Amino acid sequence: MSPEAQGDPLERAALDRFEAAHREDPRSVLVGGVATQWSVHYHERLAHWVQRFDSSASVPLRLAAACQHIRRWLMPRSDYDPGRRGYRKWRSDLADMHARTAREVLVDVGYDEGTVARVEALIRKVDLGRDPEVQLFEDAICMVFFESEYVDLASKHEDEKVVDILRRTWAKMSPKGRDAAVTLSAGLPDRERRLIAEATASSD
């Protein structure tokens, strides 16, 4: 929890509610050899990257980072048709659910409508590429993907598919986010590092 949140009773209450929801996640991941709920780890890392990109991140941005995938396990990808169309529908429905759940918590703890609406806009990534704060949020999300999910995903697909995913991810990132991803990639296994280089070779 950031020093700012510790001094703000509303933010502290919201973060406590979000974390309680994350701890209900039936999925787990090993972190330093210890089993941790997937959602707890994901949101800790997202908060880290938001803080890394902006040490004075706004309250709505900090709140969005704390709940971006809240209760995601309730809407599994397997409930949707395979392929790109099913994936897009799943992602759209997830954004609606996450924003709705965040709104319920934030209103309940006492946040004003302006703050709640801004958190919703960040979760929905409204004006991505035009709104600097939304872009920073997307960069942080992509960094969690590279840091925590990319190697596992790459192990399940052929090179061509991975390169396609990487190119679509890269297209959503700012130059600052891309620089951070390149730096992080230096510590990845050979294949995953090579695929990032291939996917980004012709990028600006």
N, C-alpha and C positions, 0 to 999 in steps of 0.2 A: 504494500500500500504506500502511495506517495506521501511525502510530508504534507502536501496540500490537502489530500483526502483525510489524513488523520486529524486535521484541524477543522474539518467541515462535517458537522453531524449528518447533514443530508447525504453527502457523498459516501460517508462511512456506512450509513444505513443501507444505501443502495448497493454498495459493493458487498456488504455482508449478505444481502439477499441473493445477489448474483452468485456468489461463491457457494451458498447453500444449495442452489439449483445445480451448479456444476458438480457438486459432490454426490449428486444422485445419479450421475452418469454411470451406466453399467459397464462401459468400456474402460480399459485401463492401458497404461503405457509404463514401461520401465524408465525411471528417471534416476540416474545414479544407482541403479540396481534395486530401486524401491518402486513397487507398484503404486501408481498415482492415477486418479481419474483422468481420462483423456481431456475432458473439458477444463479441469483445473490447470493442467499443464499448458494447454493451448492458450488460455487466456492470460496466464502468467507471462508466456513468451510474447504474446501480442502486446501486452502492456509494456514489456521491456523494449520492444522495437519502436513503439510510439514514443516512449520517453527518450530513446536513443536518437530518433529523428528530430524531436522537439522537446527539449527539457522543460519548456514552459507550456506544454500542451493544455488546451482549454478543458474546462470541466466536461462539456459534451463529448469531446474526443476521448478523454479518459474513461468516461462512462461507456461509450460505444466499444472501446477496447475491452472492457470488462464483461460485455454481454453479446459480442458479435455472433457467436454460435450457440447461444443459450438454448438448452434442451434440443439440440440438433439430433440427438439419437431417437427422438420421437418421430422423425420423418426420414426413414432410411432411403437411400438411393434405390434399393431393390424394390421399393413400392412403385417405381416409375418404369416406363418403357425404356429399354436399352437404346443407345444411340444418342446423337447430339440433341434431337428434339426433346427426348425425355429428360436429358440432363438439364437443358435450359428450363424446362418446366419445374423440375425439382429445385433448382437454384432460386427461381422466382418465388416458389411457394415457401422455401426456407426463409428468404429475406422478409416475406410478409409475416411469417410466424415469429421470427426473431424480433422484428420491429414491434409487433403487437405485444409480445411478452415483455419486452423492455418497457414499453409504454405503461403497462399495467403496474410494474414494479415502481417505476419512477413517479407515477401519479400517486401511488399508494404511500410512498415515503414523503411526498410533499413538494415535488419539483413543479415549477411553473411550466406553462404550456410551451413557451419559447424554447426552454432547455429540452423538454421532451421531444418536441418536433425536430430539433437539431440532431438529437441522438438518432431518431428514426431516419433522418436524411443521410446521416453517416452510414448507418447499417445498410440502407438501401443503395448507397454509393451514388446518390443523386449528383449530377453534374461532374462525374469523374472526368478528369482531364482539364476541367475548367475551374473547379473549386480547389484551391491549394490544400485545404484541410482534408477534403475527401481524398485527394491524391496521396497525401501523406499516409492516411489510413490504409489505402490500398497498397502502398509500398510496404507498410508494416505487415499486412496480411500476407503478401507475397514472400516476405522474408521468413515468416513462420513456416510457410510451405517449403522453402528451400532448406531451412534448418531442420525441420522435424518430419516432413512427409515425403520429400522428393526422392530420397534414396529408396524407400520402400515402394513408392509408386513405380519408379524406373525398373525395379526388379520384376515387375509384373507385366511389362510391355516390351515390344521390340523397339529398336532404336528409332525407327521412323515415327512411331506413335509418340514416343517421348519427346522427340524434337518438335513435333507439332504442338504438344502441350506447352513446351517451353517457349515457343515463339508466341503463342497466344498470351502466356503469362507476361513475357517481356514487353509486349505491346501495351500492357496496362500500367507499366512502371515508369516513373520519372527517371531522368538521368541520375539523380541522387540515389534512388532506390536501386537502379542497375549497378551503380558503382559498389554499393554495399553487397549486392548479390555476387558480383565478381570476386570481391574480397573474400566472402564466405566460401565461395566455390573452391578456393585454393586448398581447403582442408577436406574436400570430398574425395571419394574413391575415384580411380582413374576413369572408369567408364562414365560416371555421372559428370565429372568435370569435362570430359571430352564432348559429351552431348550438349552441355551448356555452351561450350565454345562453338560448336557446329551451329546451334540454333541462333546464336547471336552474332555470327560472323559478319552478316550484312546489315546489322542494325546500325542506326545512327548513334 
